Amino acid sequence: MVTAGLLLSLEAKESSDRLASMLSARDAVFPGSPEGSWLPVAVEAADDGGLRELHDWIAGLPGVAYVDVVHVSFDDALMFPPTLPT
């Protein structure tokens, strides 16, 4: 699993409530509290491709001026099967 912290730059402060509603409607997308013209968002995906898909979807939403990726975490235990002792 891949978890990422995003910081959305908003085109207008008024769009944050509407945008947060759109984000919350999608599984594995968790908007935070807006601060000025920024909205923090956490996302989870099964892999890098899923994360890129979410990033592109969020970047295309109305009211989003830019998406900054501020943190990415890979859960190695889920991405790589454990090796068994021989």
N, C-alpha and C positions, 0 to 999 in steps of 0.2 A: 504494500500500500504506500502511496505517496501522499503526503500532506503538505500543503503550501499555504503561506500567509501572503495575501495580496493587499495592496493599498490602491484603491481606485481614486483617481482624480476626477471629480465631477464637473460637468459643464455648468451646473447651477446648483446652489444649495437646496433649492426647492425640490430637486429631483431625487434626493436621498431617500425619502419615505417611500416613494413609488418604486424606486430601484431596489430597496431592501425587500419589498414585498415580492418582486419578481425573482430575486435571488433566493429567498426563503422557500419559494414554491418548487425549487429544484433540489432533489436529493443530493446530499454531500456538499452543499454550499451553505455556509453559515455567516451571514453578515453581522458585523459588530455595530457599535454605536457611531453615527457620523460625527465628525469633528471638522467644523468649517466646510470646506469643499472637498473633504476626503472621507472615504468610507472604507474601513478595514474589513477584509473578508477572509475566512478560512475555507479551504476546499480540500476534499479528499478524493482520490482516484485510485483505481487498481494499478495503474502503471503510468509511465511517462506520456504515452499516447492519449490516455484519458485525461490527464492533467492539461495537456495542450488543447484538447477539445474544449474543456471547461474554460480555459483562458481565452480562447477565441470567441466562445459564446458570450462571455462576460464583456469582452472588449467591444463586441458589436451591439450591446444593449443601448437603447436611447438614454442619454444623460451621462454616459461614460466617456470621458475625454481621453483617459490613458490608464493602463494597468501596470503597476510596478509589482514585481515579484520580490518580496522582502525576505522570504524564508522558504526553504524546501527541506523536508525530512523524509527519508526513505526508511520504511520498516523492513529491515533486512530479514527478520525472522519470517515474514510473510512472503517476501519476494524470492528467497532462496531456500530450497528444501534443506533440512538439516542433514549433515553427513553422518552416516552410521559408522560406529567403530568396527574395524575389521578384526 
